[in-house]
């Protein structure tokens, strides 16, 4: 029977059939890992997702699991939720360049490195990385730039590479988790149908206690550590001042963005304004660069490249622009297609029902949501796919328990976003390990925020604090 034949009467697939596309996805990932190595799995993730989507579509159309109505519903839920993310990703790519070239990120780095005392290095590194990550909306960018700086500083101060990496990752993922500029934050809120600012405010209930515990642990570690030999990365500071006009006035740009968000202006509007202000800031704050309008637009599109010979400074000032987000755009698109097919065929509903069938209490539901998200991180090797699959699996269960969607979106982030970096074969774990030069299992014990957050989330659900049911 042709794959393109659409039947009118939809049948419900058995669990053994419903898990086939997911099994195919995992099998392809495993084969790729054996054939080309685990480090290159992310290069083929898009093709793996498309293959799994094709298998789901073939099974659905040939066996009558798809009707015209279910196809429309699946498209609306699996694809339409993703479409608002695409312009957001484009804006994020532009901001990543304009905020560097305008001096926003260099100024924050300069100030951050100058105010750090050796005896408070770990909590300070965590806080500064959190600040930068909130502003940039990217844990990866933060770790790949200021994270490298802190790794050098930690080494000079006598801290182990694993402890320093743990502080950097904890701060970077805190900022990424609560930033309205973060693609994972936008994805989690849109997948669960929650306003992004409501999603962020609700996450603060678990995120702030987890961060407080994290900073307490790092403070004790720093105070108990001998930091007599302290130094700063003077080469990077010199390079920053040689190439940028470091000024507190550049903080007007993120300040306006924060003000607009406080006024509840739409996220996309804030991102557009932020990118444009960053572009204007290049001409206003960094006139020595000699960038004209065409140069600024070109940089926003293709990014900027620095080749001064100072590896750390070059990493900070080299950006990808809009084109740098192309891989993420491909991944989000492929993931949405797989989600569309799994929803349309009813396969996701069948798998979800099997997972949540025995759950009777709120705490158990939140715990299983977090556990499923973490497991998806391990089996799919990708946090984007994990967020979408987990959100769709548990959406019906939260409705049946009359729990608000914001509890689902928070649980998804608490189970997926922060744990992805703890898995050696996940794209996040592989990337951060390579960037920081520390094995994933070595820095894992020091990523306090990343494993405390899920525990705090389950505890808050058990207490029942602000987990009001739907009316």
C-alpha positions as semicolon CSV with decimal commas, in nm:
position;residue;x (nm);y (nm);z (nm)
1;X;0,000;0,000;0,000
2;X;0,133;0,343;-0,095
3;X;0,283;0,561;0,176
4;X;0,079;0,854;0,041
5;X;-0,259;0,687;0,083
6;X;-0,464;0,857;0,354
7;X;-0,742;0,655;0,511
8;X;-1,040;0,804;0,683
9;X;-1,077;0,565;0,973
10;X;-0,786;0,572;1,215
11;X;-0,680;0,264;1,405
12;X;-0,481;0,265;1,729
13;X;-0,136;0,106;1,706
14;X;-0,020;-0,154;1,957
15;X;0,267;-0,063;2,188
16;X;0,497;-0,303;2,002
17;X;0,428;-0,111;1,681
18;X;0,435;0,234;1,841
19;X;0,791;0,193;1,964
20;X;0,928;0,091;1,622
21;X;1,020;0,445;1,500
22;X;1,193;0,522;1,832
23;X;1,374;0,187;1,816
24;X;1,483;0,264;1,459
25;X;1,613;0,605;1,573
26;X;1,815;0,449;1,854
27;X;1,947;0,175;1,625
28;X;2,063;0,429;1,366
29;X;2,235;0,635;1,635
30;X;2,406;0,322;1,769
31;X;2,526;0,219;1,421
32;X;2,658;0,569;1,354
33;X;2,837;0,568;1,688
34;X;3,011;0,241;1,602
35;X;3,087;0,339;1,241
36;X;3,221;0,694;1,285
37;X;3,261;0,733;1,659
38;X;3,044;0,875;1,933
39;X;3,195;1,222;1,891
40;X;3,039;1,252;1,542
41;X;2,689;1,128;1,623
42;X;2,561;1,488;1,628
43;X;2,672;1,532;1,265
44;X;2,414;1,276;1,156
45;X;2,134;1,349;1,404
46;X;1,918;1,525;1,144
47;X;1,935;1,226;0,907
48;X;1,850;0,990;1,194
49;X;1,543;1,196;1,281
50;X;1,426;1,211;0,920
51;X;1,469;0,834;0,882
52;X;1,264;0,770;1,196
53;X;0,996;1,013;1,074
54;X;0,981;0,828;0,740
55;X;0,940;0,493;0,917
56;X;0,659;0,635;1,133
57;X;0,486;0,779;0,824
58;X;0,518;0,452;0,631
59;X;0,371;0,248;0,916
60;X;0,097;0,503;0,977
61;X;-0,020;0,534;0,618
62;X;0,013;0,167;0,526
63;X;-0,168;0,032;0,833
64;X;-0,434;0,298;0,856
65;X;-0,314;0,465;1,174
66;X;-0,351;0,810;1,016
67;X;-0,672;0,988;0,925
68;X;-0,715;1,327;0,765
69;X;-0,817;1,470;1,101
70;X;-0,524;1,317;1,291
71;X;-0,286;1,440;1,023
72;X;-0,414;1,794;1,069
73;X;-0,399;1,767;1,448
74;X;-0,048;1,623;1,434
75;X;0,065;1,901;1,204
76;X;-0,079;2,165;1,432
77;X;0,076;2,018;1,747
78;X;0,402;1,886;1,604
79;X;0,491;2,158;1,356
80;X;0,299;2,475;1,434
81;X;0,449;2,489;1,783
82;X;0,796;2,488;1,628
83;X;0,741;2,763;1,372
84;X;0,763;3,051;1,624
85;X;1,107;2,924;1,725
86;X;1,259;2,973;1,379
87;X;1,263;3,357;1,378
88;X;1,379;3,345;1,741
89;X;1,680;3,136;1,640
90;X;1,760;3,377;1,358
91;X;1,754;3,668;1,604
92;X;1,972;3,477;1,849
93;X;2,231;3,429;1,577
94;X;2,233;3,802;1,503
95;X;2,253;3,894;1,871
96;X;2,547;3,660;1,929
97;X;2,746;3,871;1,685
98;X;2,623;4,224;1,755
99;X;2,656;4,192;2,133
100;X;3,019;4,086;2,096
101;X;3,117;4,345;1,837
102;X;2,936;4,627;2,020
103;X;3,136;4,553;2,335
104;X;2,858;4,414;2,557
105;X;3,014;4,071;2,613
106;X;3,378;4,199;2,632
107;X;3,276;4,457;2,892
108;X;3,102;4,194;3,104
109;X;3,406;3,969;3,080
110;X;3,641;4,251;3,176
111;X;3,441;4,355;3,479
112;X;3,383;3,998;3,587
113;X;3,749;3,901;3,578
114;X;3,860;4,212;3,767
115;X;3,629;4,171;4,066
116;X;3,698;3,803;4,142
117;X;3,882;3,728;4,467
118;X;4,078;3,399;4,477
119;X;3,907;3,274;4,793
120;X;3,570;3,312;4,622
121;X;3,673;3,185;4,281
122;X;3,430;2,893;4,236
123;X;3,110;3,075;4,339
124;X;3,226;3,385;4,150
125;X;3,292;3,181;3,834
126;X;2,948;3,026;3,871
127;X;2,778;3,365;3,915
128;X;2,963;3,538;3,630
129;X;2,892;3,248;3,391
130;X;2,528;3,263;3,498
131;X;2,514;3,638;3,423
132;X;2,674;3,599;3,082
133;X;2,450;3,304;2,999
134;X;2,137;3,499;3,096
135;X;2,244;3,785;2,870
136;X;2,348;3,568;2,574
137;X;2,088;3,293;2,624
138;X;2,346;3,028;2,541
139;X;2,530;2,795;2,777
140;X;2,744;2,671;2,490
141;X;2,863;3,022;2,399
142;X;2,929;3,106;2,762
143;X;3,132;2,791;2,821
144;X;3,323;2,827;2,495
145;X;3,421;3,189;2,574
146;X;3,440;3,296;2,936
147;X;3,448;2,933;3,043
148;X;3,788;2,892;2,881
149;X;3,909;3,204;3,064
150;X;3,797;3,064;3,399
151;X;3,961;2,730;3,327
152;X;4,294;2,910;3,294
153;X;4,233;3,120;3,604
154;X;4,135;2,816;3,806
155;X;4,450;2,636;3,704
156;X;4,668;2,928;3,815
157;X;4,481;2,949;4,147
158;X;4,535;2,580;4,212
159;X;4,182;2,453;4,157
160;X;4,130;2,118;3,987
161;X;4,011;2,133;3,627
162;X;3,707;1,920;3,718
163;X;3,596;2,156;3,998
164;X;3,639;2,465;3,781
165;X;3,447;2,300;3,495
166;X;3,167;2,210;3,735
167;X;3,132;2,571;3,851
168;X;3,136;2,700;3,492
169;X;2,877;2,449;3,372
170;X;2,652;2,504;3,674
171;X;2,643;2,879;3,615
172;X;2,610;2,855;3,238
173;X;2,318;2,613;3,255
174;X;2,144;2,821;3,521
175;X;2,155;3,122;3,289
176;X;2,055;2,920;2,986
177;X;1,762;2,771;3,177
178;X;1,609;3,104;3,287
179;X;1,703;3,328;2,995
180;X;1,422;3,430;2,756
181;X;1,692;3,432;2,487
182;X;1,761;3,060;2,531
183;X;1,646;2,831;2,251
184;X;1,577;2,544;2,494
185;X;1,367;2,772;2,717
186;X;1,167;2,887;2,417
187;X;1,131;2,528;2,293
188;X;1,013;2,392;2,630
189;X;0,756;2,667;2,681
190;X;0,621;2,651;2,324
191;X;0,605;2,269;2,323
192;X;0,387;2,276;2,636
193;X;0,185;2,578;2,523
194;X;0,302;2,809;2,803
195;X;0,387;3,180;2,777
196;X;0,765;3,203;2,801
197;X;0,767;3,460;3,082
198;X;0,517;3,256;3,286
199;X;0,738;2,954;3,221
200;X;1,051;3,135;3,343
201;X;0,883;3,278;3,654
202;X;0,749;2,935;3,747
203;X;1,092;2,776;3,697
204;X;1,236;3,019;3,952
205;X;1,057;2,821;4,225
206;X;1,296;2,530;4,170
207;X;1,588;2,706;4,005
208;X;1,663;2,964;4,278
209;X;1,681;2,708;4,564
210;X;1,897;2,481;4,347
211;X;2,130;2,771;4,267
212;X;2,147;2,872;4,635
213;X;2,254;2,519;4,729
214;X;2,506;2,520;4,446
215;X;2,666;2,849;4,552
216;X;2,680;2,728;4,912
217;X;2,868;2,415;4,808
218;X;3,112;2,611;4,592
219;X;3,165;2,871;4,867
220;X;3,265;2,599;5,115
221;X;3,496;2,440;4,856
222;X;3,665;2,774;4,783
223;X;3,706;2,874;5,148
224;X;3,861;2,536;5,224
225;X;4,102;2,562;4,933
226;X;4,452;2,712;4,948
227;X;4,452;2,995;4,692
228;X;4,770;3,174;4,792
229;X;4,900;3,180;4,434
230;X;4,640;3,393;4,254
231;X;4,655;3,556;3,915
232;X;4,432;3,696;3,641
233;X;4,437;3,635;3,269
234;X;4,619;3,961;3,189
235;X;4,673;3,866;2,825
236;X;4,300;3,842;2,760
237;X;4,232;4,168;2,946
238;X;4,500;4,342;2,742
239;X;4,357;4,207;2,418
240;X;4,005;4,316;2,516
241;X;4,121;4,672;2,583
242;X;4,333;4,674;2,269
243;X;4,041;4,584;2,043
244;X;3,732;4,716;2,225
245;X;3,624;5,031;2,405
246;X;3,523;4,881;2,739
247;X;3,251;5,101;2,882
248;X;2,961;5,068;3,123
249;X;2,751;5,245;2,859
250;X;2,742;4,923;2,659
251;X;2,528;4,778;2,939
252;X;2,246;5,000;2,812
253;X;2,182;4,736;2,544
254;X;2,107;4,441;2,777
255;X;1,945;4,689;3,017
256;X;1,687;4,789;2,757
257;X;1,624;4,422;2,676
258;X;1,558;4,346;3,043
259;X;1,328;4,650;3,071
260;X;1,124;4,543;2,769
261;X;1,089;4,193;2,909
262;X;0,977;4,339;3,243
263;X;0,711;4,534;3,051
264;X;0,595;4,201;2,904
265;X;0,680;4,293;2,546
266;X;0,678;3,984;2,325
267;X;1,001;3,785;2,322
268;X;1,046;3,809;1,945
269;X;1,007;4,187;1,959
270;X;1,265;4,208;2,238
271;X;1,507;3,994;2,038
272;X;1,465;4,206;1,726
273;X;1,519;4,526;1,926
274;X;1,820;4,373;2,101
275;X;1,981;4,272;1,772
276;X;1,920;4,616;1,621
277;X;2,053;4,793;1,932
278;X;2,360;4,572;1,920
279;X;2,408;4,666;1,554
280;X;2,380;5,037;1,635
281;X;2,612;4,983;1,931
282;X;2,888;4,863;1,698
283;X;2,895;5,205;1,531
284;X;2,839;5,405;1,851
285;X;3,063;5,226;2,102
286;X;3,325;5,072;1,873
287;X;3,388;5,333;1,597
288;X;3,752;5,222;1,572
289;X;3,635;4,907;1,393
290;X;3,522;5,114;1,097
291;X;3,213;4,903;1,035
292;X;2,964;5,050;0,789
293;X;2,602;4,942;0,746
294;X;2,693;4,674;0,492
295;X;2,970;4,539;0,717
296;X;2,735;4,518;1,015
297;X;2,466;4,338;0,815
298;X;2,725;4,096;0,678
299;X;2,852;4,027;1,031
300;X;2,498;3,966;1,157
301;X;2,444;3,715;0,878
302;X;2,774;3,527;0,869
303;X;2,931;3,617;1,204
304;X;3,274;3,755;1,286
305;X;3,615;3,592;1,291
306;X;3,912;3,687;1,505
307;X;4,266;3,565;1,440
308;X;4,490;3,758;1,677
309;X;4,689;3,454;1,793
310;X;4,543;3,466;2,144
311;X;4,328;3,153;2,147
312;X;4,104;3,262;2,436
313;X;4,041;3,609;2,295
314;X;3,975;3,466;1,948
315;X;3,721;3,222;2,094
316;X;3,543;3,511;2,268
317;X;3,523;3,735;1,963
318;X;3,455;3,475;1,693
319;X;3,081;3,433;1,633
320;X;2,861;3,242;1,392
321;X;2,584;3,492;1,320
322;X;2,260;3,374;1,163
323;X;2,441;3,110;0,958
324;X;2,583;2,972;1,282
325;X;2,228;2,874;1,383
326;X;2,168;2,676;1,065
327;X;2,246;2,340;1,225
328;X;2,000;2,415;1,507
329;X;1,737;2,520;1,252
330;X;1,783;2,191;1,065
331;X;1,761;1,995;1,388
332;X;1,444;2,171;1,507
333;X;1,280;2,117;1,167
334;X;1,368;1,747;1,155
335;X;1,252;1,702;1,513
336;X;0,919;1,870;1,438
337;X;0,862;1,635;1,143
338;X;0,922;1,331;1,363
339;X;0,692;1,476;1,626
340;X;0,426;1,535;1,362
341;X;0,433;1,173;1,250
342;X;0,440;1,029;1,603
343;X;0,143;1,243;1,703
344;X;-0,056;1,183;1,383
345;X;-0,020;0,806;1,403
346;X;-0,112;0,799;1,772
347;X;0,221;0,629;1,849
348;X;0,330;0,897;2,095
349;X;-0,002;0,872;2,277
350;X;0,030;0,493;2,305
351;X;0,388;0,514;2,440
352;X;0,287;0,794;2,676
353;X;-0,011;0,599;2,808
354;X;0,216;0,302;2,877
355;X;0,454;0,523;3,075
356;X;0,194;0,712;3,278
357;X;-0,067;0,436;3,317
358;X;0,029;0,351;3,675
359;X;0,082;0,708;3,801
360;X;-0,168;0,824;4,061
361;X;0,002;1,110;4,247
362;X;0,138;1,451;4,150
363;X;0,484;1,382;4,291
364;X;0,511;1,057;4,098
365;X;0,403;1,230;3,777
366;X;0,667;1,501;3,814
367;X;0,933;1,246;3,909
368;X;0,852;1,024;3,610
369;X;0,849;1,328;3,379
370;X;1,196;1,426;3,498
371;X;1,319;1,068;3,477
372;X;1,180;1,027;3,126
373;X;1,341;1,352;3,012
374;X;1,680;1,246;3,148
375;X;1,643;0,904;2,988
376;X;1,553;1,063;2,654
377;X;1,873;1,267;2,681
378;X;2,064;0,941;2,703
379;X;1,885;0,748;2,430
380;X;1,838;1,026;2,172
381;X;2,165;1,210;2,247
382;X;1,989;1,542;2,190
383;X;1,814;1,779;2,431
384;X;1,587;1,937;2,167
385;X;1,431;1,605;2,072
386;X;1,411;1,507;2,440
387;X;1,218;1,823;2,529
388;X;0,964;1,775;2,251
389;X;0,913;1,402;2,311
390;X;0,882;1,442;2,689
391;X;0,643;1,737;2,659
392;X;0,414;1,554;2,419
393;X;0,419;1,225;2,611
394;X;0,300;1,382;2,935
395;X;0,069;1,657;2,808
396;X;-0,240;1,436;2,834
397;X;-0,148;1,304;3,178
398;X;-0,113;1,655;3,322
399;X;-0,452;1,747;3,177
400;X;-0,613;1,437;3,328
401;X;-0,466;1,522;3,668
402;X;-0,588;1,881;3,615
403;X;-0,234;2,016;3,659
404;X;-0,130;2,335;3,486
405;X;0,084;2,319;3,172
406;X;0,351;2,534;3,336
407;X;0,424;2,247;3,579
408;X;0,485;2,023;3,278
409;X;0,711;2,276;3,103
410;X;0,910;2,327;3,425
411;X;0,945;1,954;3,484
412;X;1,064;1,908;3,124
413;X;1,337;2,167;3,169
414;X;1,433;2,032;3,513
415;X;1,467;1,685;3,366
416;X;1,612;1,761;3,022
417;X;1,793;2,094;2,989
418;X;2,021;2,061;3,293
419;X;2,100;1,689;3,266
420;X;2,204;1,676;2,900
421;X;2,557;1,795;2,982
422;X;2,602;1,510;3,234
423;X;2,574;1,236;2,968
424;X;2,907;1,161;2,793
425;X;2,749;1,067;2,458
426;X;2,491;1,345;2,449
427;X;2,578;1,633;2,216
428;X;2,598;1,868;2,517
429;X;2,820;1,637;2,720
430;X;3,052;1,572;2,426
431;X;3,077;1,939;2,332
432;X;3,148;2,077;2,680
433;X;3,397;1,802;2,753
434;X;3,587;1,886;2,436
435;X;3,573;2,263;2,492
436;X;3,686;2,254;2,855
437;X;3,928;1,964;2,813
438;X;3,775;1,768;3,102
439;X;3,608;1,428;3,075
440;X;3,233;1,433;3,137
441;X;3,249;1,181;3,419
442;X;3,527;1,385;3,580
443;X;3,335;1,712;3,600
444;X;2,998;1,545;3,670
445;X;3,036;1,534;4,054
446;X;3,105;1,910;4,056
447;X;2,804;2,009;3,839
448;X;2,604;2,067;4,155
449;X;2,329;2,274;3,996
450;X;2,269;2,018;3,723
451;X;2,187;1,726;3,951
452;X;2,040;1,924;4,242
453;X;1,774;2,090;4,022
454;X;1,581;1,767;3,943
455;X;1,588;1,671;4,313
456;X;1,459;2,013;4,419
457;X;1,187;1,995;4,153
458;X;1,061;1,662;4,289
459;X;1,077;1,794;4,646
460;X;0,878;2,108;4,556
461;X;0,616;1,889;4,387
462;X;0,595;1,673;4,699
463;X;0,547;1,980;4,918
464;X;0,287;2,111;4,675
465;X;0,414;2,469;4,672
466;X;0,229;2,663;4,399
467;X;0,118;2,350;4,215
468;X;-0,244;2,461;4,195
469;X;-0,474;2,249;3,981
470;X;-0,678;2,374;3,689
471;X;-1,020;2,505;3,782
